[in-house]
Each structure stands twice: as structure tokens, then as C-alpha cells.
Amino acid sequence: MDLSNCKSCGRLMLQSKKYCEKCQNEKDEVYRSVRTFLSNHPGSTLLDVHRELGIAISELLEYVREFSAMPMGGYQTKQSDRKA
């Protein structure tokens, strides 16, 4: 079996996962709180989630990248906002 370090805390673990069990449980809890918030506040923006739940924007964006199916409420980028 191959070993690696947890992407979040650096703890040694089996390479088959990105995060150790403790960090994965914490990420799952944060994910559930975001999902609950968005269910109760449809149309919320990324900034609304950040302000209300105190979750870092970088962490929220990580969820968007990792779980592309995760609904982020009103967080949308317009074509004119994108720089080539």
C-alpha cells in the first residue's frame, strides 16, 4: 500500500484518498452546512455564504472546483467579467 499526506493537515495516510478521516469529516460537515444554507436561501451569492457561515472564499471555491455539481446559488460569472 502506498502512503501519502493529507492534502489539508499533512497527516500520513493511505494514498487512496485526498484527506485523512478527520479532515474529510470536517469537510463533509462544512459541505452540509453550505448545502443547508443554500436550500434555505436560494439565490444566495458566494459572498453571502462566506458572510453568513464564515467559510473562507478560497475554501468555497475549492468546493466549486471539486464538486462541480454543487449549487452555489447566485454565484455566476458573466461572459463580460471574464478576461481572456
C-alpha positions in Angstrom: 0.0 0.0 0.0 1.2 3.5 -0.8 1.2 6.2 1.7 0.7 10.0 1.2 0.0 13.0 3.2 -3.4 14.5 3.8 -4.0 17.5 1.5 -5.4 19.5 4.4 -3.4 18.7 7.5 -0.4 16.8 6.2 -1.1 13.7 8.4 0.2 10.4 6.9 -2.5 8.2 5.4 -3.2 5.7 2.6 -2.8 7.2 -0.8 -6.3 6.1 -1.9 -7.8 9.3 -0.5 -7.1 13.1 -0.7 -7.9 13.7 3.0 -7.4 11.9 6.3 -10.6 10.7 8.0 -10.7 13.7 10.4 -10.3 16.3 7.7 -12.8 14.5 5.4 -15.4 14.6 8.2 -14.8 18.3 8.8 -15.1 19.0 5.0 -18.3 16.9 4.9 -19.8 19.0 7.7 -18.9 22.3 6.0 -20.3 21.0 2.8 -23.6 20.0 4.5 -23.8 23.5 6.2 -23.4 25.2 2.8 -26.0 22.9 1.2 -28.4 23.6 4.0 -27.8 27.4 3.8 -28.3 27.4 0.0 -31.5 25.3 0.4 -32.9 27.8 2.9 -31.6 30.9 1.0 -31.9 30.2 -2.7 -30.3 32.8 -4.9 -27.5 33.5 -2.4 -24.2 34.5 -3.7 -20.8 33.1 -2.8 -20.2 36.3 -0.8 -23.5 35.7 1.1 -22.4 32.2 2.0 -19.0 33.5 3.2 -20.5 36.2 5.3 -23.2 34.1 6.9 -21.2 30.9 7.6 -17.8 32.3 8.0 -16.2 29.9 5.5 -13.2 31.3 3.6 -14.0 32.2 0.0 -11.0 30.1 -1.1 -12.5 27.1 0.6 -15.9 27.7 -1.1 -14.2 28.0 -4.4 -12.4 24.7 -3.8 -15.8 23.1 -3.3 -17.0 24.6 -6.6 -13.9 23.0 -8.3 -14.1 19.7 -6.6 -17.9 19.3 -6.7 -18.9 20.9 -9.9 -22.5 19.8 -9.3 -22.6 21.8 -6.0 -25.2 24.6 -6.4 -23.7 27.9 -5.5 -26.9 30.0 -5.6 -26.5 33.2 -7.4 -22.7 32.9 -7.9 -22.4 33.2 -11.6 -19.8 34.8 -13.8 -20.9 36.8 -16.8 -19.1 36.4 -20.1 -18.1 40.1 -19.9 -16.4 39.6 -16.5 -14.0 37.0 -17.8 -10.6 38.2 -19.0 -9.0 36.3 -21.9 
